[in-house]
């Protein structure tokens, strides 16, 4: 995608709305745009006010433009979505054949097997992980802050007990170079239903993590061992689950969208 395409998108975003659109909606968008532009201006101002480095001969190094690019890129929107409708090419399985362990059901949901990582997310640091899942047997593993297929954090949805009224819990642990830490088990407060699609929401910010299921806060913890890395999915032998979609997002406000456009241009 060339520079002119990015500029056309930016101008289309800033162009006045058609007359058929509600004036209240137009006003809200204009306020959002002004806020975004002020935010970008603040970022630029912060860069200009940052002292420049000096070279060996005492001359100021021309790093202001690079600093601006870095700051805009850091604040830019991230919004990665996969409903598996276009195949599994975005998923990395550590050299294994993903097709041998993952499969689709008749509704187009994916059934995970061995651990696979979502390639576009691997360089991220802070993000929200959302997924819509259904557990058919025993459990499903959600991986985040994955540096590789051997080093990552896990929040695993586990069906506890058998019979007509099993319960749902979350087992979380950290895998470092293929070695798992002690697992921490937290009970989900509501009754588990095998025919229910569960919305899972994980927030990763620095060394702090929050996990929600169906909008309920289930667990909160801190862990500074893995500062960055992507997300993934897996089912261990004997487990079976279905995933409708997965989303990884960050900075999805107006300023984030504006910085995303500017980052493409810069």
CORHU-V800336 format. One record per pair of residues at least 12 apart in sequence whose ideal C-beta (glycine too) atoms are under 8 Angstrom apart, sorted by the first residue. I is the first residue (numbers start at 1). J is the second residue. D is the distance in Angstrom with one decimal. If there is no record, write none. Layout:
I;J;D  I;J;D
//
This chain:
1;264;7.5  3;265;6.6  6;261;6.7  6;264;4.3  6;265;4.8  7;265;6.4  9;261;6.2  9;264;7.9  10;261;4.8  10;262;7.5  10;265;6.7  13;33;7.9  13;257;7.8  13;258;7.9  13;261;6.6  14;33;6.5  17;29;6.8  32;254;4.0  33;254;7.0  33;258;7.6  35;254;6.1  35;255;6.8  36;254;4.5  36;255;4.6  36;257;7.3  36;258;3.8  36;259;7.9  37;258;7.0  39;75;7.8  39;255;4.2  39;258;7.4  39;259;7.9  40;72;7.0  40;255;7.1  40;258;6.0  40;259;6.5  40;262;6.4  43;68;7.2  43;71;4.9  43;72;6.2  43;75;6.5  43;259;7.7  44;68;5.9  46;71;7.0  47;64;5.8  47;67;4.6  47;68;4.6  47;71;5.9  48;64;6.5  50;64;7.9  50;67;6.4  52;64;6.6  68;266;7.2  69;263;7.4  69;266;4.8  72;259;4.9  72;262;5.2  72;263;5.1  72;266;6.2  73;259;7.6  73;263;4.8  73;266;7.9  75;251;6.1  75;255;6.6  75;256;6.5  75;259;4.5  76;251;6.4  76;256;6.2  76;259;4.2  76;260;4.2  76;262;7.7  76;263;4.4  77;249;7.8  77;250;7.3  77;251;4.9  77;252;5.6  77;253;8.0  77;256;3.7  77;257;5.1  77;259;6.9  77;260;4.2  78;124;6.5  78;127;6.4  78;248;6.9  78;249;6.0  78;250;4.3  78;251;6.3  78;252;8.0  78;256;8.0  79;247;7.4  79;248;7.9  79;249;4.8  79;252;6.1  80;118;7.2  80;120;5.1  80;121;5.8  80;247;6.8  80;248;4.4  80;249;7.1  81;245;6.8  81;246;7.6  81;247;4.8  81;248;8.0  82;118;6.9  82;245;6.6  82;246;5.5  82;247;7.8  83;108;7.8  83;244;6.8  83;245;4.1  84;104;7.3  84;108;7.1  84;109;7.6  84;110;4.4  84;243;7.4  84;245;7.3  85;108;6.6  88;102;6.2  88;110;7.4  88;116;7.6  90;118;6.2  90;119;5.1  90;120;6.1  91;116;4.3  91;117;6.8  91;118;6.1  91;119;6.7  91;232;7.9  92;116;6.2  92;117;4.8  92;118;7.9  92;119;5.1  92;122;7.8  92;149;7.6  93;114;6.4  93;115;7.2  93;116;4.4  93;117;7.8  93;149;7.6  94;115;7.2  94;116;7.9  94;117;7.9  94;148;7.8  94;149;3.6  94;150;8.0  96;114;6.0  98;113;7.9  98;114;7.9  98;116;5.6  100;113;7.5  101;113;2.6  101;114;4.5  102;116;6.9  105;242;6.1  107;242;7.8  109;134;7.5  109;242;4.0  109;243;6.1  109;244;5.3  110;242;7.2  110;243;5.1  111;235;7.5  111;240;6.6  111;241;6.9  111;242;5.7  111;243;7.7  112;140;7.0  112;233;4.4  112;234;5.6  112;235;4.9  112;241;6.6  112;243;6.4  113;234;7.2  113;235;5.9  114;234;6.1  115;141;7.3  115;143;6.6  115;149;6.0  115;232;5.8  115;233;7.5  115;234;3.8  116;232;5.8  116;233;6.4  116;234;7.0  117;143;6.9  117;146;5.3  117;149;6.4  117;152;8.0  117;230;5.4  117;231;7.1  117;232;4.0  118;230;5.7  118;231;5.1  118;232;6.1  118;233;8.0  118;246;6.9  118;248;6.9  119;230;7.4  120;230;7.9  120;248;7.8  121;230;3.6  121;231;5.0  121;248;4.8  122;146;7.2  122;229;6.7  122;230;3.8  123;228;7.4  123;230;7.4  124;228;6.8  124;229;7.5  124;230;6.2  124;248;6.8  124;250;7.2  125;227;6.6  125;228;4.4  126;204;6.0  126;205;5.2  126;206;6.9  126;250;5.8  127;204;5.8  127;231;7.9  127;248;5.2  127;249;6.4  127;250;4.4  128;201;6.8  128;202;7.0  128;203;5.5  128;204;7.6  128;247;7.8  128;248;7.2  128;249;5.1  128;250;6.5  129;142;7.0  129;144;5.7  129;200;7.7  129;201;7.4  129;202;4.2  129;204;7.1  129;231;5.3  129;246;7.4  129;247;7.5  129;248;5.7  130;199;7.1  130;200;7.0  130;201;5.3  130;202;7.8  130;246;7.1  130;247;4.4  130;248;7.9  130;249;7.3  131;199;7.7  131;200;4.9  131;233;7.9  131;243;6.2  131;245;7.0  131;246;4.6  131;247;7.4  132;197;5.5  132;198;7.4  132;199;5.7  132;200;7.8  132;243;7.2  132;244;4.1  132;245;5.5  133;157;7.2  133;197;7.0  133;198;5.5  133;200;6.2  133;241;5.9  133;242;6.8  133;243;5.1  133;244;7.2  134;194;7.8  134;195;7.6  134;196;6.8  134;197;5.1  134;198;6.9  134;241;6.5  134;242;4.6  134;244;7.8  135;157;5.9  135;159;5.9  135;168;7.7  135;192;8.0  135;194;6.8  135;198;7.4  135;240;7.8  135;241;4.8  136;194;6.7  136;240;4.3  136;241;6.0  136;242;6.5  137;159;7.5  137;238;7.0  137;239;6.0  137;240;4.1  137;241;7.7  138;158;7.1  138;159;5.5  138;236;7.8  138;238;5.7  138;239;4.2  138;240;7.1  139;156;5.7  139;157;5.7  139;158;4.4  139;159;6.1  139;171;8.0  139;235;7.2  139;236;7.1  139;239;4.8  139;241;7.1  140;156;7.0  140;157;5.0  140;233;7.2  140;234;7.9  140;235;5.9  140;239;6.7  140;241;3.7  140;243;7.6  141;154;5.5  141;155;7.9  141;156;4.5  141;157;7.9  141;233;6.8  141;234;4.4  141;235;6.8  141;236;7.1  142;154;7.0  142;155;4.9  142;156;7.0  142;157;7.3  142;200;6.5  142;202;6.8  142;231;7.3  142;232;7.8  142;233;6.6  143;231;6.0  143;232;3.6  143;233;6.8  143;234;6.8  144;202;6.1  144;204;5.9  144;229;7.3  144;230;7.7  144;231;5.0  144;232;7.8  145;204;6.4  145;226;4.1  145;227;7.6  145;228;6.7  145;229;4.2  145;230;7.9  146;226;7.9  146;229;4.4  146;230;5.0  146;231;6.7  146;232;5.5  147;226;6.2  147;228;7.3  147;229;4.5  150;175;6.8  150;177;5.6  150;178;4.6  151;175;6.2  151;176;5.5  151;177;6.0  151;178;8.0  151;226;6.9  151;229;7.7  152;174;7.6  152;175;5.4  152;226;7.0  152;229;6.4  152;232;6.9  153;172;7.2  153;173;7.7  153;174;5.1  153;175;7.5  153;209;7.8  153;223;6.8  153;226;6.0  154;171;7.7  154;172;6.2  154;173;5.5  154;174;7.3  154;175;6.5  155;170;5.7  155;171;7.8  155;172;4.8  155;202;6.3  155;211;5.5  155;219;7.6  156;170;6.8  156;171;4.6  156;172;7.1  156;173;7.9  157;169;7.8  157;170;6.2  157;198;7.3  157;200;7.2  157;213;7.7  157;241;7.7  158;170;7.1  158;171;5.1  158;185;7.6  159;192;6.3  159;194;7.9  160;187;7.8  165;191;6.8  166;192;5.4  167;187;6.5  167;188;7.0  167;191;7.2  167;192;5.4  168;187;7.8  168;188;4.1  168;190;7.8  168;192;3.9  168;213;7.6  169;185;5.4  169;186;6.3  169;187;5.0  169;188;6.0  170;185;7.3  170;186;4.9  170;188;6.7  170;211;6.3  170;213;7.6  170;218;5.6  170;219;5.8  171;183;4.8  171;184;7.1  171;185;5.1  171;186;8.0  172;184;5.3  172;186;7.5  172;211;7.7  172;219;6.7  172;221;7.1  174;223;6.4  174;225;6.0  174;226;7.0  176;225;6.9  184;219;7.9  184;221;7.5  186;218;5.8  186;219;4.5  188;213;5.7  188;216;7.6  188;218;5.8  189;216;6.4  189;218;7.7  190;214;7.2  190;216;7.2  197;244;6.6  198;213;5.8  198;214;6.2  199;213;7.3  199;214;5.8  199;215;7.2  200;212;7.3  200;213;5.7  201;213;7.7  201;215;7.7  206;227;7.9  207;222;5.0  207;223;6.0  207;224;4.0  207;227;7.6  208;220;7.5  208;221;7.8  208;222;5.3  209;221;5.6  209;222;7.2  209;223;6.8  230;248;7.8  231;246;7.2  231;248;5.7  233;246;7.2
//
